[in-house]
Amino acid sequence: MGTWGHGNFDSDTASDHLEILTSRLIAEVAEAMSGDPVEIEPDEYWGVAVPCNLELLHLIAKQNYVGAGLVDPDTLAGWKAKFLAVWDESIDELEPAAGHKRERRAVLVRTFDQLTELARGKQA
């Protein structure tokens, strides 16, 4: 086992663990995004969990830990387009409170954009 520091994520084992964890988060999003669009509507499990997974990936990856996986920026762009299209088409049916639709959409856009920006930076 290789160790390069004193931190919790400074070893080969920790790197392997992060790879497993981030791969799982990515696989869940990929599966949700390739499935029935109804499953990613705002009031459905994956409509909530997809942005959660993306934010968790961002939080982990921005630490620059070895082993933290990211998604290709082009894939993220496709996911963003599909997710927001489904969200835009279905949110009004839930009769959101005044301002919620605009504010929540802004958070969703930021969630995709911040991960995309990070992924682009890692590619360079």
Secondary structure by P-SEA (a helix, b strand, c coil): cccccccccccaaaaaaaaaaaaaaaaaaaaaaaccccccccccccaaaaaaaaaaaaaaaaacccccccccaaaaaaaaaaaaaaaaacccccccccaaaaaaaaaaaaaaaaaaaaaaaaac
